[in-house]
């Protein structure tokens, strides 16, 4: 299956058997790693039994993922052509969004040095803290909504989100070469899963 990089809600069920009485146990693997185990106890030898269904929540990286089923090692469980499995995967959408506006510049940000117009890169970092922590680093987008810039040089401005964590990120404003940057307003949006 292909994930967009969200949380996967996975339901797993099937059947299996063993040659004597005992626990029948089958693992569900995602990309080679066990993520769930469905089991049942049998008193009968060599009788196919329905496993008790299980459900799990798993964070997934964006991209392709492969699911396989296999008898739990050492369990004495067998699987053959008479056993059937169902794996149902639902990907949840982000459940938490935060947004904000930040104004920074030489009149309000002590140490602002983007007005120097000196060669090379200059940058300003402004820490942003989310009002509600995300479970893992969210997606963050930033965009300029206002620029106050000198008119005698080319306009060279970049804004980025760096050092993103579940608690916040650094807004980075950059200018370079002879650009004179007095101030900017930046709008930002963060989205992901939170409790």
Backbone bond lengths (Angstrom), bond angles and torsions (degrees), N, CA, C in turn:
res aa  C-N    CA-C-N  psi(-1)  N-CA   C-N-CA  omega(-1)  CA-C   N-CA-C  phi
1 X - - - 1.446 - - 1.514 108.95 -
2 X 1.324 115.53 159.84 1.456 121.41 178.46 1.520 109.41 -110.37
3 X 1.334 116.25 127.01 1.460 121.98 179.95 1.517 110.16 -103.33
4 X 1.340 115.29 148.94 1.459 120.99 173.31 1.517 112.09 -89.62
5 X 1.347 116.00 2.48 1.457 119.90 -179.73 1.510 112.99 94.35
6 X 1.331 116.91 30.59 1.460 120.87 179.66 1.517 111.55 -108.43
7 X 1.327 115.54 -158.72 1.456 122.01 176.92 1.522 108.40 -96.05
8 X 1.338 116.50 130.81 1.461 121.47 -179.40 1.522 109.59 -97.96
9 X 1.330 116.54 129.42 1.462 122.59 171.19 1.520 105.97 -101.16
10 X 1.339 116.83 112.13 1.466 122.53 -170.91 1.518 109.91 -116.07
11 X 1.338 116.02 127.79 1.458 122.30 174.42 1.522 108.03 -112.15
12 X 1.336 116.40 135.76 1.461 121.84 -172.83 1.520 109.67 -134.90
13 X 1.341 116.42 127.98 1.463 121.18 176.08 1.523 108.80 -147.65
14 X 1.349 116.29 164.94 1.457 120.41 179.48 1.508 111.51 171.31
15 X 1.314 116.03 -160.69 1.457 121.49 179.64 1.519 109.40 -141.84
16 X 1.346 115.03 161.11 1.467 121.55 179.15 1.536 107.89 -165.99
17 X 1.318 117.52 178.20 1.457 121.00 179.89 1.517 111.02 -150.57
18 X 1.336 115.73 168.87 1.456 121.39 174.01 1.527 108.63 -142.86
19 X 1.317 116.47 161.27 1.471 122.38 -174.15 1.512 114.62 -76.40
20 X 1.315 118.40 -10.83 1.473 121.63 178.51 1.522 108.78 -148.30
21 X 1.324 117.28 174.43 1.459 121.07 179.55 1.526 110.12 -62.54
22 X 1.337 116.26 146.59 1.457 120.90 178.38 1.517 111.57 148.71
23 X 1.308 114.94 -171.18 1.465 121.78 -176.80 1.527 110.12 -80.56
24 X 1.326 115.58 128.01 1.459 123.29 173.89 1.528 106.27 -98.57
25 X 1.321 117.96 128.63 1.458 120.57 -171.06 1.527 111.01 -145.71
26 X 1.356 115.75 128.63 1.468 121.40 -178.92 1.527 108.93 -128.76
27 X 1.334 115.60 134.87 1.470 121.74 179.31 1.523 111.01 -95.21
28 X 1.341 114.90 143.89 1.461 122.00 168.85 1.521 106.60 -104.24
29 X 1.329 116.60 125.86 1.454 121.66 -179.64 1.524 110.24 -113.43
30 X 1.313 115.99 139.74 1.464 121.78 172.57 1.514 106.98 -117.15
31 X 1.312 116.38 118.28 1.464 122.48 -177.75 1.527 111.25 53.89
32 X 1.343 116.56 38.08 1.459 121.89 174.98 1.515 115.49 86.60
33 X 1.338 118.50 -0.75 1.460 122.44 -179.07 1.529 109.38 -112.12
34 X 1.335 116.97 132.77 1.461 120.93 179.41 1.530 109.36 -66.81
35 X 1.349 116.34 125.65 1.458 120.62 178.46 1.526 112.03 -116.45
36 X 1.339 117.79 -15.84 1.465 121.05 179.76 1.522 109.10 -160.21
37 X 1.334 115.86 154.06 1.458 122.12 176.05 1.522 108.38 -133.73
38 X 1.343 115.74 125.32 1.465 121.69 176.20 1.522 107.99 -105.38
39 X 1.347 116.33 134.55 1.465 120.40 -174.21 1.517 111.29 -138.76
40 X 1.331 115.63 166.26 1.461 124.41 171.64 1.521 106.53 -161.88
41 X 1.326 117.28 159.28 1.464 120.52 177.50 1.521 108.39 -105.79
42 X 1.342 116.72 137.45 1.458 120.92 176.32 1.523 110.56 -119.30
43 X 1.344 115.68 137.92 1.464 121.62 172.87 1.516 110.82 -94.12
44 X 1.358 115.90 -16.92 1.458 121.40 -177.94 1.518 110.43 -97.16
45 X 1.313 116.68 143.57 1.460 121.98 176.66 1.527 109.57 -83.83
46 X 1.313 116.89 142.61 1.476 124.34 173.64 1.523 113.16 54.60
47 X 1.329 117.08 38.41 1.463 121.72 178.73 1.527 108.94 -118.97
48 X 1.322 115.57 125.57 1.465 120.22 179.63 1.521 109.69 -67.55
49 X 1.323 116.83 130.80 1.460 122.60 -176.81 1.528 109.86 -124.46
50 X 1.328 115.75 142.11 1.470 121.07 173.47 1.518 108.69 -73.20
51 X 1.309 116.59 129.85 1.463 122.22 177.88 1.526 109.90 -78.05
52 X 1.332 116.58 149.18 1.461 120.21 175.31 1.535 107.52 -70.10
53 X 1.338 118.16 121.31 1.475 120.38 -177.38 1.529 111.95 -60.76
54 X 1.320 115.59 149.62 1.467 121.75 176.78 1.527 109.06 -128.91
55 X 1.345 115.80 157.75 1.461 122.06 176.27 1.524 108.14 -136.97
56 X 1.326 116.86 139.73 1.467 122.00 -179.57 1.528 109.76 -138.66
57 X 1.335 115.41 155.41 1.464 122.68 171.30 1.520 107.66 -109.18
58 X 1.330 116.86 126.61 1.463 121.90 -177.13 1.522 109.46 -132.74
59 X 1.351 119.45 125.94 1.469 119.31 171.33 1.524 108.98 -71.13
60 X 1.314 116.36 140.52 1.463 120.13 -176.80 1.516 110.71 -130.03
61 X 1.314 115.09 139.33 1.464 120.40 173.02 1.524 108.75 -72.69
62 X 1.309 116.64 152.00 1.457 120.42 177.08 1.521 109.41 -64.10
63 X 1.337 116.21 139.89 1.459 121.20 178.10 1.514 112.72 127.35
64 X 1.326 115.26 -167.88 1.458 122.68 -176.97 1.528 111.73 -79.08
65 X 1.339 116.52 140.50 1.461 122.81 175.45 1.525 108.92 -136.30
66 X 1.328 115.98 146.03 1.458 121.90 -178.31 1.517 110.00 -119.00
67 X 1.336 115.72 131.77 1.463 121.81 176.78 1.517 109.54 -107.13
68 X 1.329 116.79 136.59 1.461 122.64 174.89 1.520 108.68 -135.71
69 X 1.342 115.45 156.12 1.460 121.04 174.60 1.518 108.12 -119.11
70 X 1.332 116.07 145.94 1.465 121.13 -179.29 1.521 109.02 -156.34
71 X 1.341 117.40 146.81 1.458 119.41 174.69 1.525 110.30 -57.09
72 X 1.329 117.01 139.31 1.459 120.82 177.24 1.529 108.43 -61.47
73 X 1.325 118.12 125.32 1.471 120.13 -178.61 1.526 111.93 -54.30
74 X 1.335 115.41 135.37 1.456 121.18 177.08 1.516 115.02 78.90
75 X 1.347 117.53 3.36 1.467 119.79 -176.15 1.519 113.46 -90.30
76 X 1.330 117.52 -10.89 1.464 120.52 -176.24 1.512 113.07 74.88
77 X 1.332 116.88 10.89 1.468 121.71 -178.18 1.519 110.55 -81.71
78 X 1.333 115.10 144.86 1.460 122.17 177.02 1.523 110.13 -124.18
79 X 1.334 115.50 151.14 1.466 123.07 175.13 1.521 106.89 -131.64
80 X 1.333 116.56 135.62 1.463 119.15 175.17 1.523 110.06 -141.16
81 X 1.359 116.25 -167.13 1.467 121.10 -175.22 1.528 113.50 -65.95
82 X 1.314 117.80 -10.14 1.460 121.38 178.85 1.530 112.86 -94.65
83 X 1.315 117.16 4.80 1.459 121.64 178.90 1.528 109.39 -107.22
84 X 1.324 115.04 142.61 1.456 121.61 -176.55 1.521 109.52 -130.32
85 X 1.335 115.74 147.65 1.465 121.14 -177.23 1.523 110.45 -132.91
86 X 1.311 114.87 148.61 1.455 121.96 173.82 1.526 108.21 -127.69
87 X 1.339 115.43 126.94 1.460 121.73 173.93 1.529 106.34 -123.10
88 X 1.316 116.35 114.70 1.461 121.76 179.70 1.526 108.26 -109.69
89 X 1.329 115.59 125.88 1.463 120.64 -177.01 1.525 109.16 -121.46
90 X 1.323 115.99 125.02 1.462 122.55 173.03 1.525 107.57 -120.48
91 X 1.317 115.72 132.20 1.467 119.24 178.27 1.521 108.96 -100.94
92 X 1.319 115.50 124.85 1.457 119.52 -178.94 1.519 109.93 -81.41
93 X 1.302 115.31 150.80 1.457 120.41 174.67 1.524 108.18 -88.24
94 X 1.314 118.00 161.41 1.465 119.29 178.95 1.527 110.88 -55.50
95 X 1.326 116.29 140.87 1.462 119.51 -178.08 1.528 113.04 -107.26
96 X 1.331 117.12 2.86 1.460 119.00 -178.72 1.528 110.31 -142.22
97 X 1.322 115.08 131.98 1.464 121.88 178.36 1.523 108.40 -128.43
98 X 1.313 116.77 139.90 1.469 121.96 171.92 1.511 108.33 -134.66
99 X 1.320 115.81 147.98 1.461 120.20 177.55 1.517 108.75 -143.52
100 X 1.319 115.24 163.23 1.452 119.57 179.58 1.513 112.04 -167.75
101 X 1.316 115.50 173.67 1.464 123.21 176.80 1.520 107.56 -129.86
102 X 1.321 116.16 134.96 1.456 121.99 179.84 1.522 108.60 -124.14
103 X 1.330 115.74 132.30 1.462 121.63 174.39 1.525 108.19 -114.26
104 X 1.327 116.36 124.79 1.465 121.03 178.11 1.527 108.61 -135.36
105 X 1.329 116.11 151.74 1.456 119.83 178.93 1.509 111.77 169.01
106 X 1.318 115.16 -179.18 1.464 120.27 -171.46 1.527 113.27 -65.89
107 X 1.338 119.36 -24.58 1.457 120.83 -179.73 1.534 113.35 -84.15
108 X 1.325 117.34 -20.93 1.466 120.02 -173.62 1.522 114.47 -124.18
109 X 1.329 117.75 -6.34 1.469 120.83 -175.77 1.529 109.72 -122.15
110 X 1.345 117.66 97.78 1.465 120.32 179.55 1.530 111.39 -55.64
111 X 1.333 116.12 132.00 1.455 121.28 -179.63 1.512 114.50 91.33
112 X 1.326 117.77 1.32 1.478 122.13 179.33 1.523 108.75 -59.68
113 X 1.343 116.79 121.47 1.466 119.99 -177.29 1.526 113.28 -124.26
114 X 1.323 117.09 23.41 1.460 119.67 -178.98 1.528 112.81 -86.46
115 X 1.340 116.11 4.04 1.464 120.12 177.89 1.526 112.24 -94.71
116 X 1.336 117.75 0.42 1.468 120.25 -172.95 1.523 113.39 -71.16
117 X 1.342 117.62 -29.48 1.459 119.59 -177.92 1.512 113.30 66.05
118 X 1.342 118.03 21.63 1.460 121.52 179.16 1.524 110.35 -86.05
119 X 1.346 117.77 151.84 1.463 121.16 -179.92 1.530 111.68 -59.65
120 X 1.321 114.81 155.48 1.463 120.42 178.19 1.525 111.90 93.76
121 X 1.317 115.08 178.15 1.465 121.80 -178.80 1.516 111.09 -82.76
122 X 1.327 114.89 139.94 1.460 121.30 171.14 1.520 106.73 -130.47
123 X 1.322 116.48 144.82 1.465 117.84 -178.87 1.520 111.49 -144.13
124 X 1.323 114.88 158.15 1.457 123.56 175.34 1.523 107.61 -127.72
125 X 1.348 116.54 133.32 1.470 121.33 179.18 1.524 109.50 -114.36
126 X 1.309 114.65 131.70 1.464 121.59 178.95 1.534 107.80 -126.61
127 X 1.339 118.13 114.88 1.470 119.38 179.54 1.533 111.16 -72.05
128 X 1.337 115.77 140.39 1.461 122.80 177.60 1.528 107.39 -122.86
129 X 1.325 116.98 130.28 1.464 121.88 178.05 1.520 109.08 -112.21
130 X 1.340 116.56 129.57 1.457 120.10 178.68 1.529 109.89 -70.79
131 X 1.328 117.07 148.21 1.461 120.45 177.70 1.520 111.25 -73.13
132 X 1.338 116.87 -27.23 1.464 122.38 176.85 1.518 107.52 -133.29
133 X 1.342 118.49 123.91 1.467 119.92 -177.31 1.529 112.19 -64.78
134 X 1.324 115.58 144.77 1.465 122.63 172.94 1.526 108.44 -87.41
135 X 1.346 116.30 157.15 1.465 121.07 178.94 1.524 111.73 -66.78
136 X 1.312 117.08 -30.63 1.467 123.84 179.17 1.528 106.46 -150.95
137 X 1.336 118.39 170.71 1.468 118.93 -178.31 1.536 111.10 -55.26
138 X 1.330 117.53 123.55 1.470 120.86 -179.50 1.522 111.33 -81.35
139 X 1.304 115.60 173.13 1.460 121.18 167.84 1.519 107.29 -76.94
140 X 1.320 117.71 136.59 1.462 121.70 179.97 1.527 108.53 -130.95
141 X 1.322 116.43 128.69 1.463 121.09 174.03 1.525 108.36 -117.40
142 X 1.322 116.46 144.78 1.459 121.84 178.51 1.528 108.67 -132.49
143 X 1.335 116.11 150.51 1.457 120.37 178.80 1.516 111.68 -154.15
144 X 1.306 116.18 144.50 1.462 121.83 178.24 1.521 110.10 -72.20
145 X 1.335 116.69 133.97 1.458 120.39 173.86 1.532 111.52 -117.33
146 X 1.341 117.97 -11.71 1.462 122.69 175.90 1.517 108.55 -160.07
147 X 1.344 115.93 140.51 1.462 121.83 176.90 1.526 108.37 -135.79
148 X 1.340 116.18 130.31 1.467 122.07 172.30 1.519 105.42 -113.29
149 X 1.348 116.21 108.90 1.460 120.40 -168.36 1.530 110.18 -135.29
150 X 1.332 115.35 148.01 1.472 120.25 177.70 1.521 111.17 -64.96
151 X 1.362 116.33 148.54 1.465 120.02 -175.08 1.528 114.07 -98.13
152 X 1.344 118.78 -3.01 1.469 119.34 -176.39 1.529 112.90 -90.08
153 X 1.332 117.98 -3.87 1.467 120.83 -179.79 1.529 109.33 -133.78
154 X 1.306 116.34 168.57 1.463 120.46 176.00 1.524 110.39 -62.28
155 X 1.317 116.05 151.54 1.467 121.79 177.83 1.523 108.77 -87.64
156 X 1.326 115.48 111.01 1.460 121.43 -179.61 1.527 107.77 -127.62
157 X 1.342 117.13 102.20 1.456 122.43 -176.85 1.521 108.67 -138.01
158 X 1.321 115.64 138.44 1.454 121.01 176.15 1.524 107.97 -138.57
159 X 1.338 116.85 139.05 1.467 121.23 173.10 1.524 107.99 -125.25
160 X 1.337 116.06 138.94 1.455 121.92 -178.13 1.525 109.94 -144.21
161 X 1.329 115.45 157.98 1.466 121.85 170.32 1.522 107.11 -104.85
162 X 1.322 116.93 124.00 1.463 121.57 179.76 1.525 109.71 -127.83
163 X 1.333 115.76 164.46 1.472 122.39 177.84 1.525 111.40 53.72
164 X 1.332 116.15 47.21 1.467 120.77 -177.28 1.526 109.66 -75.69
165 X 1.329 116.29 128.89 1.460 123.00 174.67 1.527 107.72 -130.37
166 X 1.305 116.73 179.17 1.450 120.78 175.76 1.513 112.94 -67.03
167 X 1.343 117.25 -17.00 1.467 121.49 -177.60 1.524 113.74 -98.31
168 X 1.336 118.05 -21.90 1.457 119.66 -177.86 1.510 112.44 170.97
169 X 1.331 116.42 -163.78 1.463 121.63 -179.69 1.523 108.89 -158.63
170 X 1.324 115.53 169.79 1.459 122.06 173.49 1.526 109.00 -102.18
171 X 1.324 116.32 121.71 1.461 119.90 170.08 1.524 106.71 -82.05
172 X 1.320 116.61 126.18 1.460 121.54 -178.20 1.529 108.64 -116.97
173 X 1.339 116.20 123.32 1.460 123.13 176.39 1.522 106.68 -109.51
174 X 1.333 117.15 128.73 1.466 121.03 -177.02 1.523 110.90 -126.66
175 X 1.326 114.77 145.31 1.462 122.82 170.06 1.522 106.93 -138.19
176 X 1.311 118.25 159.09 1.457 119.21 -178.82 1.528 111.54 -150.45
177 X 1.328 113.08 167.99 1.467 122.86 -175.01 1.528 110.18 54.56
178 X 1.347 119.71 -136.17 1.457 120.45 -171.74 1.530 113.64 -91.91
179 X 1.336 117.47 12.70 1.462 121.16 177.98 1.527 110.37 -63.38
180 X 1.322 116.45 135.95 1.465 122.97 175.65 1.530 106.93 -111.30
181 X 1.338 115.18 112.76 1.461 120.61 -176.56 1.532 109.02 -112.62
182 X 1.334 116.44 116.50 1.463 120.80 -178.04 1.533 112.33 -86.63
183 X 1.322 117.35 -45.92 1.463 119.25 -179.42 1.523 110.17 -164.67
184 X 1.337 115.35 161.45 1.458 121.82 176.13 1.531 109.32 -143.46
185 X 1.315 115.22 153.79 1.457 122.50 164.93 1.527 106.78 -111.85
186 X 1.315 115.82 135.85 1.463 120.93 -178.82 1.525 108.56 -127.53
187 X 1.329 116.70 128.86 1.459 122.38 171.99 1.528 107.61 -96.89
188 X 1.344 116.85 141.46 1.461 120.31 179.61 1.528 110.58 -135.48
189 X 1.339 114.43 154.05 1.456 122.11 177.24 1.517 107.83 -138.53
190 X 1.339 116.54 130.84 1.464 122.72 175.74 1.520 107.94 -121.90
191 X 1.328 116.67 138.72 1.468 119.42 178.54 1.531 110.23 -146.38
192 X 1.325 114.15 143.78 1.461 121.64 -179.11 1.508 109.09 173.41
193 X 1.324 116.93 -161.75 1.461 121.78 -178.70 1.517 110.22 -98.94
194 X 1.315 115.89 139.49 1.456 122.61 175.70 1.517 108.19 -140.61
195 X 1.347 115.69 157.29 1.479 119.55 178.94 1.513 110.20 -70.50
